[in-house]
Amino acid sequence: MTGDASLFTSFVEKHGGFVTNGDNNKGIIIGSGNIGVKGNLLIKNVLLVEELKHNLLSISQLCDKGLHVTFQPKICLISSAD
């Protein structure tokens, strides 16, 4: 999820729906799309949520999609199985 529409390489508006944050505040879903990451990695079905201040990434969802996630002291690497 992100609140920054400029990150999307493709986007489809969605009317209705919301997400509930950890503090029980609700964010309205504006739409969804794909975000291109440096190189050719593409993260699909990312939600654009109104007034979301930080980008939120689910590591388990990335792994379920076949991506590899590696944490190092100052960096997080996301790569495809290819």
N, CA, C and O atoms as a Maestro MAE file, in Angstrom:
{
 s_m_m2io_version
 :::
 2.0.0
}

f_m_ct {
 s_m_title
 :::
 protein
 m_atom[328] {
  # First column is atom index #
  i_m_mmod_type
  r_m_x_coord
  r_m_y_coord
  r_m_z_coord
  i_m_residue_number
  s_m_chain_name
  s_m_pdb_residue_name
  s_m_pdb_atom_name
  i_m_atomic_number
  :::
  1 25 0.838 -1.177 0.000 1 A "MET " " N  " 7
  2 3 0.000 0.000 0.000 1 A "MET " " CA " 6
  3 2 0.882 1.239 0.000 1 A "MET " " C  " 6
  4 15 1.968 1.250 0.578 1 A "MET " " O  " 8
  5 25 0.397 2.266 -0.653 2 A "THR " " N  " 7
  6 3 1.113 3.527 -0.684 2 A "THR " " CA " 6
  7 2 0.110 4.675 -0.739 2 A "THR " " C  " 6
  8 15 -1.054 4.485 -1.091 2 A "THR " " O  " 8
  9 25 0.573 5.845 -0.393 3 A "GLY " " N  " 7
  10 3 -0.227 7.053 -0.539 3 A "GLY " " CA " 6
  11 2 0.315 7.933 -1.651 3 A "GLY " " C  " 6
  12 15 -0.187 9.035 -1.873 3 A "GLY " " O  " 8
  13 25 1.343 7.450 -2.355 4 A "ASP " " N  " 7
  14 3 2.042 8.232 -3.373 4 A "ASP " " CA " 6
  15 2 1.684 7.745 -4.774 4 A "ASP " " C  " 6
  16 15 2.222 6.742 -5.242 4 A "ASP " " O  " 8
  17 25 0.778 8.454 -5.440 5 A "ALA " " N  " 7
  18 3 0.308 8.054 -6.768 5 A "ALA " " CA " 6
  19 2 1.409 8.100 -7.819 5 A "ALA " " C  " 6
  20 15 1.300 7.431 -8.847 5 A "ALA " " O  " 8
  21 25 2.461 8.870 -7.588 6 A "SER " " N  " 7
  22 3 3.527 9.004 -8.586 6 A "SER " " CA " 6
  23 2 4.368 7.742 -8.736 6 A "SER " " C  " 6
  24 15 5.155 7.651 -9.679 6 A "SER " " O  " 8
  25 25 4.234 6.782 -7.856 7 A "LEU " " N  " 7
  26 3 5.026 5.550 -7.918 7 A "LEU " " CA " 6
  27 2 4.500 4.551 -8.947 7 A "LEU " " C  " 6
  28 15 5.226 3.636 -9.336 7 A "LEU " " O  " 8
  29 25 3.268 4.704 -9.389 8 A "PHE " " N  " 7
  30 3 2.626 3.702 -10.229 8 A "PHE " " CA " 6
  31 2 3.069 3.775 -11.689 8 A "PHE " " C  " 6
  32 15 3.192 4.855 -12.267 8 A "PHE " " O  " 8
  33 25 3.307 2.596 -12.268 9 A "THR " " N  " 7
  34 3 3.574 2.505 -13.700 9 A "THR " " CA " 6
  35 2 2.279 2.247 -14.460 9 A "THR " " C  " 6
  36 15 2.180 2.562 -15.646 9 A "THR " " O  " 8
  37 25 1.291 1.678 -13.785 10 A "SER " " N  " 7
  38 3 -0.064 1.533 -14.319 10 A "SER " " CA " 6
  39 2 -1.015 1.655 -13.133 10 A "SER " " C  " 6
  40 15 -0.666 1.312 -12.004 10 A "SER " " O  " 8
  41 25 -2.228 2.149 -13.409 11 A "PHE " " N  " 7
  42 3 -3.149 2.430 -12.311 11 A "PHE " " CA " 6
  43 2 -4.589 2.359 -12.802 11 A "PHE " " C  " 6
  44 15 -4.904 2.802 -13.906 11 A "PHE " " O  " 8
  45 25 -5.467 1.791 -11.960 12 A "VAL " " N  " 7
  46 3 -6.900 1.734 -12.236 12 A "VAL " " CA " 6
  47 2 -7.631 2.285 -11.014 12 A "VAL " " C  " 6
  48 15 -7.436 1.810 -9.894 12 A "VAL " " O  " 8
  49 25 -8.474 3.290 -11.243 13 A "GLU " " N  " 7
  50 3 -9.250 3.852 -10.139 13 A "GLU " " CA " 6
  51 2 -10.252 2.829 -9.626 13 A "GLU " " C  " 6
  52 15 -10.780 2.009 -10.377 13 A "GLU " " O  " 8
  53 25 -10.495 2.903 -8.326 14 A "LYS " " N  " 7
  54 3 -11.457 2.015 -7.695 14 A "LYS " " CA " 6
  55 2 -12.333 2.876 -6.791 14 A "LYS " " C  " 6
  56 15 -11.828 3.660 -5.988 14 A "LYS " " O  " 8
  57 25 -13.605 2.729 -6.924 15 A "HIS " " N  " 7
  58 3 -14.516 3.517 -6.097 15 A "HIS " " CA " 6
  59 2 -15.074 2.624 -4.999 15 A "HIS " " C  " 6
  60 15 -15.746 1.629 -5.272 15 A "HIS " " O  " 8
  61 25 -14.788 2.989 -3.763 16 A "GLY " " N  " 7
  62 3 -15.276 2.213 -2.638 16 A "GLY " " CA " 6
  63 2 -14.203 1.321 -2.060 16 A "GLY " " C  " 6
  64 15 -13.214 1.001 -2.719 16 A "GLY " " O  " 8
  65 25 -14.406 0.936 -0.852 17 A "GLY " " N  " 7
  66 3 -13.485 0.067 -0.144 17 A "GLY " " CA " 6
  67 2 -12.557 0.849 0.754 17 A "GLY " " C  " 6
  68 15 -12.292 2.029 0.524 17 A "GLY " " O  " 8
  69 25 -12.069 0.184 1.774 18 A "PHE " " N  " 7
  70 3 -11.145 0.812 2.704 18 A "PHE " " CA " 6
  71 2 -10.264 -0.244 3.334 18 A "PHE " " C  " 6
  72 15 -10.562 -1.437 3.277 18 A "PHE " " O  " 8
  73 25 -9.179 0.203 3.934 19 A "VAL " " N  " 7
  74 3 -8.296 -0.675 4.705 19 A "VAL " " CA " 6
  75 2 -8.277 -0.161 6.141 19 A "VAL " " C  " 6
  76 15 -8.409 1.039 6.383 19 A "VAL " " O  " 8
  77 25 -8.116 -1.061 7.070 20 A "THR " " N  " 7
  78 3 -8.028 -0.684 8.473 20 A "THR " " CA " 6
  79 2 -6.586 -0.820 8.925 20 A "THR " " C  " 6
  80 15 -5.981 -1.884 8.789 20 A "THR " " O  " 8
  81 25 -6.040 0.257 9.461 21 A "ASN " " N  " 7
  82 3 -4.659 0.272 9.932 21 A "ASN " " CA " 6
  83 2 -4.567 -0.321 11.331 21 A "ASN " " C  " 6
  84 15 -5.584 -0.581 11.973 21 A "ASN " " O  " 8
  85 25 -3.355 -0.529 11.792 22 A "GLY " " N  " 7
  86 3 -3.117 -1.099 13.120 22 A "GLY " " CA " 6
  87 2 -3.717 -0.287 14.252 22 A "GLY " " C  " 6
  88 15 -4.020 -0.834 15.313 22 A "GLY " " O  " 8
  89 25 -3.894 1.025 14.038 23 A "ASP " " N  " 7
  90 3 -4.485 1.874 15.079 23 A "ASP " " CA " 6
  91 2 -5.997 2.001 14.914 23 A "ASP " " C  " 6
  92 15 -6.619 2.862 15.537 23 A "ASP " " O  " 8
  93 25 -6.589 1.151 14.081 24 A "ASN " " N  " 7
  94 3 -8.020 1.095 13.782 24 A "ASN " " CA " 6
  95 2 -8.544 2.264 12.966 24 A "ASN " " C  " 6
  96 15 -9.754 2.361 12.759 24 A "ASN " " O  " 8
  97 25 -7.676 3.159 12.492 25 A "ASN " " N  " 7
  98 3 -8.106 4.190 11.548 25 A "ASN " " CA " 6
  99 2 -8.315 3.541 10.192 25 A "ASN " " C  " 6
  100 15 -7.623 2.587 9.837 25 A "ASN " " O  " 8
  101 25 -9.269 4.061 9.438 26 A "LYS " " N  " 7
  102 3 -9.570 3.511 8.124 26 A "LYS " " CA " 6
  103 2 -9.056 4.441 7.037 26 A "LYS " " C  " 6
  104 15 -9.186 5.661 7.135 26 A "LYS " " O  " 8
  105 25 -8.473 3.855 6.005 27 A "GLY " " N  " 7
  106 3 -8.013 4.603 4.842 27 A "GLY " " CA " 6
  107 2 -8.831 4.209 3.632 27 A "GLY " " C  " 6
  108 15 -9.052 3.023 3.389 27 A "GLY " " O  " 8
  109 25 -9.283 5.190 2.872 28 A "ILE " " N  " 7
  110 3 -10.094 4.930 1.686 28 A "ILE " " CA " 6
  111 2 -9.195 4.490 0.533 28 A "ILE " " C  " 6
  112 15 -8.184 5.130 0.247 28 A "ILE " " O  " 8
  113 25 -9.570 3.394 -0.127 29 A "ILE " " N  " 7
  114 3 -8.826 2.901 -1.288 29 A "ILE " " CA " 6
  115 2 -9.228 3.727 -2.502 29 A "ILE " " C  " 6
  116 15 -10.407 3.810 -2.846 29 A "ILE " " O  " 8
  117 25 -8.241 4.333 -3.144 30 A "ILE " " N  " 7
  118 3 -8.483 5.160 -4.329 30 A "ILE " " CA " 6
  119 2 -8.379 4.321 -5.604 30 A "ILE " " C  " 6
  120 15 -9.065 4.588 -6.590 30 A "ILE " " O  " 8
  121 25 -7.521 3.311 -5.573 31 A "GLY " " N  " 7
  122 3 -7.330 2.456 -6.737 31 A "GLY " " CA " 6
  123 2 -6.191 1.487 -6.506 31 A "GLY " " C  " 6
  124 15 -5.691 1.352 -5.389 31 A "GLY " " O  " 8
  125 25 -5.786 0.815 -7.566 32 A "SER " " N  " 7
  126 3 -4.672 -0.130 -7.461 32 A "SER " " CA " 6
  127 2 -3.936 -0.182 -8.793 32 A "SER " " C  " 6
  128 15 -4.445 0.245 -9.829 32 A "SER " " O  " 8
  129 25 -2.736 -0.713 -8.733 33 A "GLY " " N  " 7
  130 3 -1.938 -0.822 -9.943 33 A "GLY " " CA " 6
  131 2 -0.607 -1.458 -9.677 33 A "GLY " " C  " 6
  132 15 -0.410 -2.129 -8.664 33 A "GLY " " O  " 8
  133 25 0.315 -1.242 -10.601 34 A "ASN " " N  " 7
  134 3 1.647 -1.835 -10.515 34 A "ASN " " CA " 6
  135 2 2.690 -0.762 -10.250 34 A "ASN " " C  " 6
  136 15 2.591 0.366 -10.735 34 A "ASN " " O  " 8
  137 25 3.682 -1.140 -9.474 35 A "ILE " " N  " 7
  138 3 4.800 -0.248 -9.190 35 A "ILE " " CA " 6
  139 2 6.064 -0.893 -9.726 35 A "ILE " " C  " 6
  140 15 6.391 -2.023 -9.362 35 A "ILE " " O  " 8
  141 25 6.771 -0.187 -10.583 36 A "GLY " " N  " 7
  142 3 8.025 -0.679 -11.119 36 A "GLY " " CA " 6
  143 2 9.150 -0.323 -10.182 36 A "GLY " " C  " 6
  144 15 9.255 0.812 -9.716 36 A "GLY " " O  " 8
  145 25 9.982 -1.292 -9.912 37 A "VAL " " N  " 7
  146 3 11.131 -1.089 -9.042 37 A "VAL " " CA " 6
  147 2 12.376 -1.113 -9.908 37 A "VAL " " C  " 6
  148 15 12.389 -1.760 -10.955 37 A "VAL " " O  " 8
  149 25 13.419 -0.421 -9.489 38 A "LYS " " N  " 7
  150 3 14.664 -0.326 -10.250 38 A "LYS " " CA " 6
  151 2 14.994 -1.637 -10.958 38 A "LYS " " C  " 6
  152 15 14.958 -2.706 -10.348 38 A "LYS " " O  " 8
  153 25 15.306 -1.554 -12.213 39 A "GLY " " N  " 7
  154 3 15.537 -2.749 -13.024 39 A "GLY " " CA " 6
  155 2 14.229 -3.181 -13.642 39 A "GLY " " C  " 6
  156 15 13.485 -2.344 -14.154 39 A "GLY " " O  " 8
  157 25 13.930 -4.463 -13.606 40 A "ASN " " N  " 7
  158 3 12.707 -4.936 -14.245 40 A "ASN " " CA " 6
  159 2 11.751 -5.621 -13.282 40 A "ASN " " C  " 6
  160 15 10.827 -6.302 -13.726 40 A "ASN " " O  " 8
  161 25 11.941 -5.464 -11.991 41 A "LEU " " N  " 7
  162 3 11.038 -6.048 -11.003 41 A "LEU " " CA " 6
  163 2 9.764 -5.217 -10.928 41 A "LEU " " C  " 6
  164 15 9.826 -3.991 -10.838 41 A "LEU " " O  " 8
  165 25 8.619 -5.874 -10.965 42 A "LEU " " N  " 7
  166 3 7.336 -5.208 -10.930 42 A "LEU " " CA " 6
  167 2 6.535 -5.757 -9.762 42 A "LEU " " C  " 6
  168 15 6.373 -6.970 -9.637 42 A "LEU " " O  " 8
  169 25 6.034 -4.879 -8.908 43 A "ILE " " N  " 7
  170 3 5.161 -5.294 -7.814 43 A "ILE " " CA " 6
  171 2 3.736 -4.994 -8.259 43 A "ILE " " C  " 6
  172 15 3.387 -3.846 -8.532 43 A "ILE " " O  " 8
  173 25 2.919 -6.040 -8.329 44 A "LYS " " N  " 7
  174 3 1.567 -5.930 -8.876 44 A "LYS " " CA " 6
  175 2 0.525 -5.774 -7.772 44 A "LYS " " C  " 6
  176 15 0.744 -6.156 -6.623 44 A "LYS " " O  " 8
  177 25 -0.615 -5.201 -8.158 45 A "ASN " " N  " 7
  178 3 -1.786 -5.072 -7.282 45 A "ASN " " CA " 6
  179 2 -1.499 -4.290 -6.001 45 A "ASN " " C  " 6
  180 15 -1.922 -4.686 -4.915 45 A "ASN " " O  " 8
  181 25 -0.792 -3.195 -6.135 46 A "VAL " " N  " 7
  182 3 -0.508 -2.308 -5.005 46 A "VAL " " CA " 6
  183 2 -1.676 -1.351 -4.847 46 A "VAL " " C  " 6
  184 15 -2.150 -0.780 -5.829 46 A "VAL " " O  " 8
  185 25 -2.146 -1.171 -3.616 47 A "LEU " " N  " 7
  186 3 -3.265 -0.270 -3.361 47 A "LEU " " CA " 6
  187 2 -2.779 1.156 -3.154 47 A "LEU " " C  " 6
  188 15 -1.756 1.382 -2.506 47 A "LEU " " O  " 8
  189 25 -3.514 2.122 -3.705 48 A "LEU " " N  " 7
  190 3 -3.311 3.534 -3.413 48 A "LEU " " CA " 6
  191 2 -4.362 3.904 -2.381 48 A "LEU " " C  " 6
  192 15 -5.562 3.822 -2.644 48 A "LEU " " O  " 8
  193 25 -3.902 4.314 -1.200 49 A "VAL " " N  " 7
  194 3 -4.793 4.597 -0.084 49 A "VAL " " CA " 6
  195 2 -4.690 6.074 0.282 49 A "VAL " " C  " 6
  196 15 -3.599 6.605 0.492 49 A "VAL " " O  " 8
  197 25 -5.837 6.716 0.351 50 A "GLU " " N  " 7
  198 3 -5.908 8.147 0.653 50 A "GLU " " CA " 6
  199 2 -5.235 8.465 1.989 50 A "GLU " " C  " 6
  200 15 -5.492 7.818 3.004 50 A "GLU " " O  " 8
  201 25 -4.370 9.475 1.960 51 A "GLU " " N  " 7
  202 3 -3.699 10.021 3.143 51 A "GLU " " CA " 6
  203 2 -2.772 9.043 3.866 51 A "GLU " " C  " 6
  204 15 -2.431 9.269 5.027 51 A "GLU " " O  " 8
  205 25 -2.361 7.969 3.205 52 A "LEU " " N  " 7
  206 3 -1.395 7.054 3.814 52 A "LEU " " CA " 6
  207 2 -0.034 7.737 3.803 52 A "LEU " " C  " 6
  208 15 0.436 8.155 2.745 52 A "LEU " " O  " 8
  209 25 0.601 7.857 4.952 53 A "LYS " " N  " 7
  210 3 1.843 8.625 5.076 53 A "LYS " " CA " 6
  211 2 3.092 7.822 4.748 53 A "LYS " " C  " 6
  212 15 4.116 8.398 4.379 53 A "LYS " " O  " 8
  213 25 3.025 6.486 4.877 54 A "HIS " " N  " 7
  214 3 4.192 5.633 4.640 54 A "HIS " " CA " 6
  215 2 3.808 4.497 3.694 54 A "HIS " " C  " 6
  216 15 2.656 4.064 3.662 54 A "HIS " " O  " 8
  217 25 4.772 4.028 2.937 55 A "ASN " " N  " 7
  218 3 4.555 2.857 2.094 55 A "ASN " " CA " 6
  219 2 4.600 1.617 2.976 55 A "ASN " " C  " 6
  220 15 5.491 1.474 3.813 55 A "ASN " " O  " 8
  221 25 3.642 0.726 2.786 56 A "LEU " " N  " 7
  222 3 3.591 -0.508 3.565 56 A "LEU " " CA " 6
  223 2 3.740 -1.687 2.623 56 A "LEU " " C  " 6
  224 15 3.064 -1.763 1.597 56 A "LEU " " O  " 8
  225 25 4.621 -2.597 2.971 57 A "LEU " " N  " 7
  226 3 4.944 -3.731 2.118 57 A "LEU " " CA " 6
  227 2 4.811 -5.012 2.931 57 A "LEU " " C  " 6
  228 15 5.378 -5.121 4.018 57 A "LEU " " O  " 8
  229 25 4.072 -5.968 2.416 58 A "SER " " N  " 7
  230 3 3.913 -7.250 3.086 58 A "SER " " CA " 6
  231 2 4.967 -8.221 2.570 58 A "SER " " C  " 6
  232 15 4.925 -8.642 1.414 58 A "SER " " O  " 8
  233 25 5.900 -8.568 3.427 59 A "ILE " " N  " 7
  234 3 6.971 -9.497 3.036 59 A "ILE " " CA " 6
  235 2 6.379 -10.863 2.692 59 A "ILE " " C  " 6
  236 15 6.802 -11.490 1.721 59 A "ILE " " O  " 8
  237 25 5.413 -11.329 3.472 60 A "SER " " N  " 7
  238 3 4.836 -12.651 3.196 60 A "SER " " CA " 6
  239 2 4.116 -12.679 1.854 60 A "SER " " C  " 6
  240 15 4.159 -13.696 1.163 60 A "SER " " O  " 8
  241 25 3.447 -11.578 1.461 61 A "GLN " " N  " 7
  242 3 2.792 -11.541 0.154 61 A "GLN " " CA " 6
  243 2 3.811 -11.559 -0.977 61 A "GLN " " C  " 6
  244 15 3.579 -12.190 -2.008 61 A "GLN " " O  " 8
  245 25 4.936 -10.878 -0.797 62 A "LEU " " N  " 7
  246 3 5.986 -10.915 -1.812 62 A "LEU " " CA " 6
  247 2 6.522 -12.335 -1.974 62 A "LEU " " C  " 6
  248 15 6.710 -12.811 -3.094 62 A "LEU " " O  " 8
  249 25 6.767 -13.010 -0.844 63 A "CYS " " N  " 7
  250 3 7.272 -14.385 -0.893 63 A "CYS " " CA " 6
  251 2 6.250 -15.326 -1.520 63 A "CYS " " C  " 6
  252 15 6.618 -16.238 -2.260 63 A "CYS " " O  " 8
  253 25 4.959 -15.108 -1.225 64 A "ASP " " N  " 7
  254 3 3.904 -15.933 -1.828 64 A "ASP " " CA " 6
  255 2 3.877 -15.787 -3.344 64 A "ASP " " C  " 6
  256 15 3.452 -16.703 -4.049 64 A "ASP " " O  " 8
  257 25 4.328 -14.640 -3.851 65 A "LYS " " N  " 7
  258 3 4.347 -14.392 -5.293 65 A "LYS " " CA " 6
  259 2 5.651 -14.871 -5.936 65 A "LYS " " C  " 6
  260 15 5.886 -14.629 -7.119 65 A "LYS " " O  " 8
  261 25 6.502 -15.553 -5.155 66 A "GLY " " N  " 7
  262 3 7.723 -16.124 -5.700 66 A "GLY " " CA " 6
  263 2 8.937 -15.209 -5.658 66 A "GLY " " C  " 6
  264 15 9.976 -15.535 -6.231 66 A "GLY " " O  " 8
  265 25 8.820 -14.070 -4.989 67 A "LEU " " N  " 7
  266 3 9.961 -13.159 -4.876 67 A "LEU " " CA " 6
  267 2 10.819 -13.545 -3.680 67 A "LEU " " C  " 6
  268 15 10.335 -14.158 -2.729 67 A "LEU " " O  " 8
  269 25 12.089 -13.183 -3.735 68 A "HIS " " N  " 7
  270 3 13.018 -13.437 -2.643 68 A "HIS " " CA " 6
  271 2 13.284 -12.120 -1.922 68 A "HIS " " C  " 6
  272 15 13.544 -11.100 -2.561 68 A "HIS " " O  " 8
  273 25 13.218 -12.139 -0.593 69 A "VAL " " N  " 7
  274 3 13.455 -10.940 0.207 69 A "VAL " " CA " 6
  275 2 14.603 -11.229 1.163 69 A "VAL " " C  " 6
  276 15 14.557 -12.184 1.939 69 A "VAL " " O  " 8
  277 25 15.638 -10.388 1.094 70 A "THR " " N  " 7
  278 3 16.821 -10.551 1.934 70 A "THR " " CA " 6
  279 2 17.077 -9.251 2.679 70 A "THR " " C  " 6
  280 15 17.124 -8.177 2.080 70 A "THR " " O  " 8
  281 25 17.242 -9.359 3.988 71 A "PHE " " N  " 7
  282 3 17.542 -8.187 4.804 71 A "PHE " " CA " 6
  283 2 19.017 -8.175 5.170 71 A "PHE " " C  " 6
  284 15 19.578 -9.188 5.587 71 A "PHE " " O  " 8
  285 25 19.630 -7.019 5.008 72 A "GLN " " N  " 7
  286 3 21.001 -6.779 5.426 72 A "GLN " " CA " 6
  287 2 20.980 -5.566 6.345 72 A "GLN " " C  " 6
  288 15 19.952 -4.895 6.427 72 A "GLN " " O  " 8
  289 25 22.075 -5.255 7.041 73 A "PRO " " N  " 7
  290 3 22.035 -4.177 8.043 73 A "PRO " " CA " 6
  291 2 21.421 -2.858 7.564 73 A "PRO " " C  " 6
  292 15 20.690 -2.224 8.325 73 A "PRO " " O  " 8
  293 25 21.687 -2.432 6.351 74 A "LYS " " N  " 7
  294 3 21.176 -1.133 5.894 74 A "LYS " " CA " 6
  295 2 20.351 -1.217 4.618 74 A "LYS " " C  " 6
  296 15 20.070 -0.192 3.997 74 A "LYS " " O  " 8
  297 25 19.961 -2.417 4.219 75 A "ILE " " N  " 7
  298 3 19.257 -2.558 2.937 75 A "ILE " " CA " 6
  299 2 18.339 -3.778 2.974 75 A "ILE " " C  " 6
  300 15 18.589 -4.750 3.686 75 A "ILE " " O  " 8
  301 25 17.280 -3.694 2.190 76 A "CYS " " N  " 7
  302 3 16.387 -4.817 1.964 76 A "CYS " " CA " 6
  303 2 16.398 -5.087 0.468 76 A "CYS " " C  " 6
  304 15 16.062 -4.208 -0.326 76 A "CYS " " O  " 8
  305 25 16.782 -6.294 0.082 77 A "LEU " " N  " 7
  306 3 16.853 -6.668 -1.336 77 A "LEU " " CA " 6
  307 2 15.644 -7.514 -1.706 77 A "LEU " " C  " 6
  308 15 15.336 -8.499 -1.035 77 A "LEU " " O  " 8
  309 25 14.961 -7.123 -2.779 78 A "ILE " " N  " 7
  310 3 13.838 -7.883 -3.307 78 A "ILE " " CA " 6
  311 2 14.212 -8.308 -4.715 78 A "ILE " " C  " 6
  312 15 14.530 -7.471 -5.559 78 A "ILE " " O  " 8
  313 25 14.172 -9.609 -4.967 79 A "SER " " N  " 7
  314 3 14.556 -10.100 -6.288 79 A "SER " " CA " 6
  315 2 13.605 -11.192 -6.738 79 A "SER " " C  " 6
  316 15 12.934 -11.828 -5.925 79 A "SER " " O  " 8
  317 25 13.559 -11.395 -8.035 80 A "SER " " N  " 7
  318 3 12.718 -12.458 -8.571 80 A "SER " " CA " 6
  319 2 13.482 -13.768 -8.548 80 A "SER " " C  " 6
  320 15 14.706 -13.787 -8.416 80 A "SER " " O  " 8
  321 25 12.754 -14.850 -8.675 81 A "ALA " " N  " 7
  322 3 13.388 -16.177 -8.693 81 A "ALA " " CA " 6
  323 2 14.253 -16.333 -9.935 81 A "ALA " " C  " 6
  324 15 15.165 -17.161 -9.954 81 A "ALA " " O  " 8
  325 25 13.981 -15.551 -10.970 82 A "ASP " " N  " 7
  326 3 14.760 -15.605 -12.211 82 A "ASP " " CA " 6
  327 2 16.093 -14.955 -11.988 82 A "ASP " " C  " 6
  328 15 16.910 -14.891 -12.907 82 A "ASP " " O  " 8
  :::
 }
 m_bond[327] {
  # First column is bond index #
  i_m_from
  i_m_to
  i_m_order
  :::
  1 1 2 1
  2 2 3 1
  3 3 4 2
  4 3 5 1
  5 5 6 1
  6 6 7 1
  7 7 8 2
  8 7 9 1
  9 9 10 1
  10 10 11 1
  11 11 12 2
  12 11 13 1
  13 13 14 1
  14 14 15 1
  15 15 16 2
  16 15 17 1
  17 17 18 1
  18 18 19 1
  19 19 20 2
  20 19 21 1
  21 21 22 1
  22 22 23 1
  23 23 24 2
  24 23 25 1
  25 25 26 1
  26 26 27 1
  27 27 28 2
  28 27 29 1
  29 29 30 1
  30 30 31 1
  31 31 32 2
  32 31 33 1
  33 33 34 1
  34 34 35 1
  35 35 36 2
  36 35 37 1
  37 37 38 1
  38 38 39 1
  39 39 40 2
  40 39 41 1
  41 41 42 1
  42 42 43 1
  43 43 44 2
  44 43 45 1
  45 45 46 1
  46 46 47 1
  47 47 48 2
  48 47 49 1
  49 49 50 1
  50 50 51 1
  51 51 52 2
  52 51 53 1
  53 53 54 1
  54 54 55 1
  55 55 56 2
  56 55 57 1
  57 57 58 1
  58 58 59 1
  59 59 60 2
  60 59 61 1
  61 61 62 1
  62 62 63 1
  63 63 64 2
  64 63 65 1
  65 65 66 1
  66 66 67 1
  67 67 68 2
  68 67 69 1
  69 69 70 1
  70 70 71 1
  71 71 72 2
  72 71 73 1
  73 73 74 1
  74 74 75 1
  75 75 76 2
  76 75 77 1
  77 77 78 1
  78 78 79 1
  79 79 80 2
  80 79 81 1
  81 81 82 1
  82 82 83 1
  83 83 84 2
  84 83 85 1
  85 85 86 1
  86 86 87 1
  87 87 88 2
  88 87 89 1
  89 89 90 1
  90 90 91 1
  91 91 92 2
  92 91 93 1
  93 93 94 1
  94 94 95 1
  95 95 96 2
  96 95 97 1
  97 97 98 1
  98 98 99 1
  99 99 100 2
  100 99 101 1
  101 101 102 1
  102 102 103 1
  103 103 104 2
  104 103 105 1
  105 105 106 1
  106 106 107 1
  107 107 108 2
  108 107 109 1
  109 109 110 1
  110 110 111 1
  111 111 112 2
  112 111 113 1
  113 113 114 1
  114 114 115 1
  115 115 116 2
  116 115 117 1
  117 117 118 1
  118 118 119 1
  119 119 120 2
  120 119 121 1
  121 121 122 1
  122 122 123 1
  123 123 124 2
  124 123 125 1
  125 125 126 1
  126 126 127 1
  127 127 128 2
  128 127 129 1
  129 129 130 1
  130 130 131 1
  131 131 132 2
  132 131 133 1
  133 133 134 1
  134 134 135 1
  135 135 136 2
  136 135 137 1
  137 137 138 1
  138 138 139 1
  139 139 140 2
  140 139 141 1
  141 141 142 1
  142 142 143 1
  143 143 144 2
  144 143 145 1
  145 145 146 1
  146 146 147 1
  147 147 148 2
  148 147 149 1
  149 149 150 1
  150 150 151 1
  151 151 152 2
  152 151 153 1
  153 153 154 1
  154 154 155 1
  155 155 156 2
  156 155 157 1
  157 157 158 1
  158 158 159 1
  159 159 160 2
  160 159 161 1
  161 161 162 1
  162 162 163 1
  163 163 164 2
  164 163 165 1
  165 165 166 1
  166 166 167 1
  167 167 168 2
  168 167 169 1
  169 169 170 1
  170 170 171 1
  171 171 172 2
  172 171 173 1
  173 173 174 1
  174 174 175 1
  175 175 176 2
  176 175 177 1
  177 177 178 1
  178 178 179 1
  179 179 180 2
  180 179 181 1
  181 181 182 1
  182 182 183 1
  183 183 184 2
  184 183 185 1
  185 185 186 1
  186 186 187 1
  187 187 188 2
  188 187 189 1
  189 189 190 1
  190 190 191 1
  191 191 192 2
  192 191 193 1
  193 193 194 1
  194 194 195 1
  195 195 196 2
  196 195 197 1
  197 197 198 1
  198 198 199 1
  199 199 200 2
  200 199 201 1
  201 201 202 1
  202 202 203 1
  203 203 204 2
  204 203 205 1
  205 205 206 1
  206 206 207 1
  207 207 208 2
  208 207 209 1
  209 209 210 1
  210 210 211 1
  211 211 212 2
  212 211 213 1
  213 213 214 1
  214 214 215 1
  215 215 216 2
  216 215 217 1
  217 217 218 1
  218 218 219 1
  219 219 220 2
  220 219 221 1
  221 221 222 1
  222 222 223 1
  223 223 224 2
  224 223 225 1
  225 225 226 1
  226 226 227 1
  227 227 228 2
  228 227 229 1
  229 229 230 1
  230 230 231 1
  231 231 232 2
  232 231 233 1
  233 233 234 1
  234 234 235 1
  235 235 236 2
  236 235 237 1
  237 237 238 1
  238 238 239 1
  239 239 240 2
  240 239 241 1
  241 241 242 1
  242 242 243 1
  243 243 244 2
  244 243 245 1
  245 245 246 1
  246 246 247 1
  247 247 248 2
  248 247 249 1
  249 249 250 1
  250 250 251 1
  251 251 252 2
  252 251 253 1
  253 253 254 1
  254 254 255 1
  255 255 256 2
  256 255 257 1
  257 257 258 1
  258 258 259 1
  259 259 260 2
  260 259 261 1
  261 261 262 1
  262 262 263 1
  263 263 264 2
  264 263 265 1
  265 265 266 1
  266 266 267 1
  267 267 268 2
  268 267 269 1
  269 269 270 1
  270 270 271 1
  271 271 272 2
  272 271 273 1
  273 273 274 1
  274 274 275 1
  275 275 276 2
  276 275 277 1
  277 277 278 1
  278 278 279 1
  279 279 280 2
  280 279 281 1
  281 281 282 1
  282 282 283 1
  283 283 284 2
  284 283 285 1
  285 285 286 1
  286 286 287 1
  287 287 288 2
  288 287 289 1
  289 289 290 1
  290 290 291 1
  291 291 292 2
  292 291 293 1
  293 293 294 1
  294 294 295 1
  295 295 296 2
  296 295 297 1
  297 297 298 1
  298 298 299 1
  299 299 300 2
  300 299 301 1
  301 301 302 1
  302 302 303 1
  303 303 304 2
  304 303 305 1
  305 305 306 1
  306 306 307 1
  307 307 308 2
  308 307 309 1
  309 309 310 1
  310 310 311 1
  311 311 312 2
  312 311 313 1
  313 313 314 1
  314 314 315 1
  315 315 316 2
  316 315 317 1
  317 317 318 1
  318 318 319 1
  319 319 320 2
  320 319 321 1
  321 321 322 1
  322 322 323 1
  323 323 324 2
  324 323 325 1
  325 325 326 1
  326 326 327 1
  327 327 328 2
  :::
 }
}
